[in-house]
Amino acid sequence: MDFLVITGMSGAGKSQAMNVLEDRGYYCMDNLPPALLTSFANLCLESEEEIDKVAVVVDIRSGEFFDHLFKGLQGLNDMGIYHKILFLDAQEDILVKRFKELRRPHPLNPEGSIIEGIGEEKKLLYDIKRRADHIIDTSNLTLGMLKEKINRILSRGEKDRSISVSIISFGFKNGTLLDGDLVFDVRFIPNPYYIPELKELNGTDQTVKDYVLKWPQTKIFISKSVDMLEFLIPHYTVEGKTQLIVGIGCTGGRHRSIAISEEIGSILRKDGHRVSVEHRDTRIGD
């Protein structure tokens, strides 16, 4: 049985994620008390219908969250049930905006500040976020983009348990990459934004690539980054990690980070790794 535990920040999209999983044939349960994880798994195992894919949403609405969650996860291990944790996150200002649009209070602070509730929730979820197998930052995602990310994760899990590498460019002015396992800052490289003929282009344009990649410090950074990733990937694989998210950030996320992400992705692909390259702060495709 594949058992997926969905958790994360209130307002980050857990209900939408569950809808995607239902469409993929998962038997889903929302707001399951953590203490009932093993009991629910037993019910699925004993069901007359064959249930081989299960997803449950577990979050702070359950009250005494961590008093029972880790015991429940250990119980799944003891039962021999393969399980993964999907954690949904979003930037604080986005979460506040979503609560205000829905005119809903934060579940941890129903009579007070939304921001204070979010802060308390972050503290409560810190340990489970660290244990998550997959983290998705939904701050800038449409429902279609969220569905695509989840389907990509599920498809990888169904076809191949080996690790895949997702390289994501972004701009620090729009917020750091929340779901990055490794995040690199490339703002030390000269900025094409200040070159008039390059300002309106992006890092996929050959003239911008040539400008970014010509600097000695860029060549050294790429070489050292690839060497480190080549060292880390097999060790992460041994530990059972299925996805490595590498963030490459510059100021606006349009020039340096894109060009360098594309270059590192190309090198890793040539070395035989499964690599996807995304650009968070533009509409450029893979």
C-alpha positions as CSV (number, residue, x, y, z in Angstrom):
1,M,0.0,0.0,0.0
2,D,1.3,3.5,-0.9
3,F,0.3,5.7,2.0
4,L,0.7,9.5,1.5
5,V,0.4,11.9,4.5
6,I,-0.5,15.4,3.4
7,T,0.2,18.2,5.9
8,G,1.4,21.8,5.9
9,M,0.4,25.3,6.6
10,S,-3.3,26.2,6.8
11,G,-4.3,27.9,3.6
12,A,-1.4,26.4,1.6
13,G,-3.8,24.2,-0.5
14,K,-4.1,20.8,1.2
15,S,-7.7,20.4,0.2
16,Q,-6.8,21.1,-3.4
17,A,-4.0,18.6,-3.2
18,M,-6.4,15.9,-1.9
19,N,-8.7,16.6,-4.9
20,V,-5.8,15.9,-7.2
21,L,-5.0,12.6,-5.4
22,E,-8.7,11.5,-5.6
23,D,-8.5,12.0,-9.4
24,R,-5.4,9.7,-9.4
25,G,-7.4,7.0,-7.7
26,Y,-6.2,7.5,-4.1
27,Y,-8.6,6.7,-1.3
28,C,-8.6,10.0,0.7
29,M,-9.4,11.1,4.2
30,D,-9.4,14.7,5.3
31,N,-8.6,16.0,8.8
32,L,-7.7,12.5,10.2
33,P,-6.6,12.7,13.9
34,P,-3.0,11.5,14.0
35,A,-3.8,9.0,16.7
36,L,-6.0,7.2,14.2
37,L,-3.3,6.8,11.5
38,T,-2.7,3.1,12.2
39,S,-6.4,2.3,12.8
40,F,-7.3,3.9,9.4
41,A,-4.5,2.0,7.7
42,N,-5.8,-1.3,9.2
43,L,-9.3,-0.5,8.0
44,C,-7.9,0.0,4.5
45,L,-6.0,-3.3,4.6
46,E,-9.0,-5.2,5.8
47,S,-11.4,-3.7,3.3
48,E,-13.1,-6.1,1.0
49,E,-12.2,-3.7,-1.8
50,E,-8.5,-3.7,-2.8
51,I,-7.1,-0.4,-1.6
52,D,-3.5,0.1,-2.6
53,K,-3.2,3.9,-2.6
54,V,-4.2,6.0,0.4
55,A,-3.9,9.7,1.2
56,V,-4.7,11.4,4.4
57,V,-4.7,15.1,5.4
58,V,-3.3,15.6,8.9
59,D,-2.8,19.1,10.3
60,I,-3.2,21.4,13.3
61,R,-7.0,21.2,13.1
62,S,-6.6,17.9,14.9
63,G,-5.7,19.7,18.1
64,E,-2.9,17.8,20.0
65,F,-1.0,17.4,16.7
66,F,2.5,16.2,17.7
67,D,1.4,14.3,20.7
68,H,0.3,11.5,18.4
69,L,1.6,12.2,14.8
70,F,5.1,10.8,15.1
71,K,3.8,7.8,17.0
72,G,1.3,7.2,14.2
73,L,4.0,7.4,11.5
74,Q,6.2,5.0,13.5
75,G,3.1,2.7,13.7
76,L,2.9,2.7,9.9
77,N,6.5,1.7,9.8
78,D,5.9,-1.1,12.2
79,M,3.1,-2.4,10.0
80,G,5.4,-2.4,7.0
81,I,3.4,0.3,5.2
82,Y,5.4,2.4,2.8
83,H,4.5,6.0,3.4
84,K,5.6,9.4,2.3
85,I,5.0,12.9,3.6
86,L,3.9,15.8,1.3
87,F,4.2,19.2,3.0
88,L,2.5,22.2,1.5
89,D,3.8,25.7,2.3
90,A,3.4,29.3,1.3
91,Q,4.8,32.7,2.0
92,E,3.3,34.5,5.0
93,D,1.9,37.4,3.0
94,I,0.2,34.9,0.6
95,L,-1.3,33.0,3.5
96,V,-2.7,36.2,5.1
97,K,-4.2,37.2,1.8
98,R,-5.9,33.9,1.4
99,F,-7.4,34.0,4.8
100,K,-8.7,37.5,4.3
101,E,-10.2,36.6,0.9
102,L,-12.1,33.7,2.4
103,R,-12.9,35.8,5.5
104,R,-11.8,33.0,7.7
105,P,-9.8,33.2,11.0
106,H,-6.7,31.2,11.6
107,P,-7.5,27.9,13.4
108,L,-4.8,28.5,16.0
109,N,-6.0,32.1,16.8
110,P,-9.7,32.3,15.8
111,E,-10.2,35.5,17.8
112,G,-7.0,37.3,17.1
113,S,-4.2,38.0,14.6
114,I,-3.9,35.9,11.5
115,I,-0.1,36.6,11.5
116,E,0.3,35.4,15.1
117,G,-1.6,32.2,14.2
118,I,0.6,31.6,11.2
119,G,3.7,32.1,13.4
120,E,2.5,29.6,16.0
121,E,1.7,27.1,13.3
122,K,5.1,27.3,11.7
123,K,6.6,26.4,15.1
124,L,4.3,23.4,15.5
125,L,5.0,22.1,12.0
126,Y,8.8,22.7,12.1
127,D,9.7,19.0,12.9
128,I,7.3,17.4,10.4
129,K,8.5,19.8,7.7
130,R,12.0,18.6,8.2
131,R,10.9,15.0,7.8
132,A,8.8,15.7,4.7
133,D,9.7,13.7,1.5
134,H,8.3,16.4,-0.7
135,I,7.7,20.1,0.0
136,I,5.6,22.3,-2.4
137,D,5.6,26.1,-2.1
138,T,2.1,27.1,-3.4
139,S,2.7,30.9,-3.2
140,N,2.8,31.5,-6.9
141,L,0.9,28.4,-8.1
142,T,-2.4,28.3,-9.9
143,L,-4.5,25.2,-9.3
144,G,-3.4,23.8,-12.6
145,M,0.3,24.3,-11.7
146,L,-0.2,22.6,-8.3
147,K,-1.9,19.7,-10.0
148,E,1.1,19.4,-12.4
149,K,3.6,19.4,-9.6
150,I,1.7,16.7,-7.6
151,N,1.2,14.6,-10.7
152,R,5.0,14.9,-11.5
153,I,5.9,13.7,-8.0
154,L,3.4,10.8,-8.1
155,S,4.5,9.7,-11.6
156,R,8.2,9.6,-10.5
157,G,7.2,7.6,-7.5
158,E,5.3,5.1,-9.6
159,K,7.9,4.6,-12.2
160,D,11.2,5.0,-10.4
161,R,12.2,5.2,-6.8
162,S,15.6,6.7,-7.6
163,I,16.2,10.4,-7.0
164,S,15.3,13.2,-9.4
165,V,16.8,16.7,-9.4
166,S,14.6,19.7,-9.8
167,I,16.5,22.9,-10.4
168,I,14.4,26.1,-9.9
169,S,15.5,29.6,-10.7
170,F,14.0,32.4,-8.7
171,G,14.4,36.1,-7.7
172,F,15.1,37.0,-4.1
173,K,13.0,40.2,-4.4
174,N,10.0,37.9,-4.8
175,G,10.9,35.8,-1.7
176,T,13.3,32.9,-1.3
177,L,12.5,29.4,-2.5
178,L,10.7,27.9,0.5
179,D,10.9,24.2,-0.7
180,G,14.6,24.2,-1.7
181,D,16.8,21.5,-0.3
182,L,19.8,23.5,-1.5
183,V,19.6,27.2,-2.3
184,F,22.4,29.1,-4.0
185,D,22.7,32.9,-4.3
186,V,24.3,34.0,-7.6
187,R,24.0,37.8,-7.1
188,F,27.8,38.0,-7.0
189,I,27.8,37.6,-10.8
190,P,27.6,40.8,-12.9
191,N,24.0,41.6,-13.7
192,P,22.8,41.7,-17.4
193,Y,19.9,43.9,-16.2
194,Y,22.2,46.9,-16.3
195,I,23.1,46.2,-19.9
196,P,20.5,48.1,-22.0
197,E,20.3,45.6,-24.9
198,L,20.0,42.7,-22.4
199,K,17.6,44.2,-19.8
200,E,14.4,43.1,-21.5
201,L,15.6,39.6,-22.4
202,N,15.9,36.6,-20.0
203,G,18.4,33.9,-19.2
204,T,17.2,31.6,-22.0
205,D,18.3,34.1,-24.7
206,Q,21.7,33.2,-26.1
207,T,23.1,36.7,-25.7
208,V,22.2,36.7,-22.0
209,K,23.6,33.2,-21.5
210,D,26.9,34.3,-23.2
211,Y,27.1,37.3,-20.9
212,V,26.4,35.4,-17.7
213,L,28.6,32.4,-18.5
214,K,31.6,34.3,-19.7
215,W,32.8,35.4,-16.3
216,P,35.5,33.4,-14.6
217,Q,33.6,33.4,-11.3
218,T,30.5,31.9,-13.1
219,K,32.6,29.1,-14.6
220,I,34.1,28.3,-11.1
221,F,30.7,28.4,-9.4
222,I,29.1,26.1,-11.9
223,S,32.0,23.6,-11.7
224,K,32.0,23.6,-7.9
225,S,28.2,23.3,-7.7
226,V,28.1,20.4,-10.1
227,D,30.9,18.7,-8.2
228,M,29.0,19.1,-5.0
229,L,25.8,17.8,-6.5
230,E,27.5,14.8,-8.0
231,F,28.9,14.0,-4.5
232,L,25.5,14.5,-2.8
233,I,23.1,12.8,-5.2
234,P,24.3,9.2,-4.5
235,H,24.3,9.8,-0.7
236,Y,20.7,11.2,-0.8
237,T,19.7,8.2,-2.9
238,V,21.1,5.8,-0.3
239,E,19.1,7.6,2.4
240,G,15.9,7.0,0.3
241,K,15.3,10.6,-0.8
242,T,13.4,10.7,-4.1
243,Q,13.6,14.3,-5.0
244,L,16.3,16.9,-4.6
245,I,15.2,20.6,-5.1
246,V,18.0,23.0,-5.9
247,G,17.3,26.7,-5.9
248,I,19.4,29.2,-7.9
249,G,18.5,32.8,-7.0
250,C,19.4,36.2,-8.3
251,T,17.8,39.6,-7.7
252,G,14.8,39.4,-10.1
253,G,14.9,35.8,-11.3
254,R,15.1,36.7,-15.0
255,H,18.7,36.6,-16.1
256,R,21.6,35.1,-14.0
257,S,19.6,32.5,-12.1
258,I,17.9,31.2,-15.3
259,A,21.1,31.0,-17.4
260,I,23.0,29.2,-14.6
261,S,20.0,26.8,-13.8
262,E,19.8,25.9,-17.5
263,E,23.6,25.3,-17.6
264,I,23.8,23.1,-14.5
265,G,20.7,21.2,-15.6
266,S,22.3,20.5,-19.0
267,I,25.5,19.2,-17.4
268,L,23.7,16.9,-15.0
269,R,21.5,15.5,-17.8
270,K,24.7,14.7,-19.8
271,D,26.0,12.9,-16.7
272,G,22.9,10.7,-16.7
273,H,20.7,12.2,-14.0
274,R,17.0,12.8,-14.2
275,V,16.7,16.6,-14.2
276,S,13.9,19.1,-14.6
277,V,14.5,22.9,-14.8
278,E,11.8,25.4,-13.8
279,H,11.8,29.1,-13.6
280,R,9.6,30.3,-10.7
281,D,9.4,34.0,-11.5
282,T,8.8,33.8,-15.2
283,R,6.5,32.0,-17.6
284,I,9.3,30.1,-19.3
285,G,8.5,26.4,-19.7
286,D,10.8,23.5,-18.8
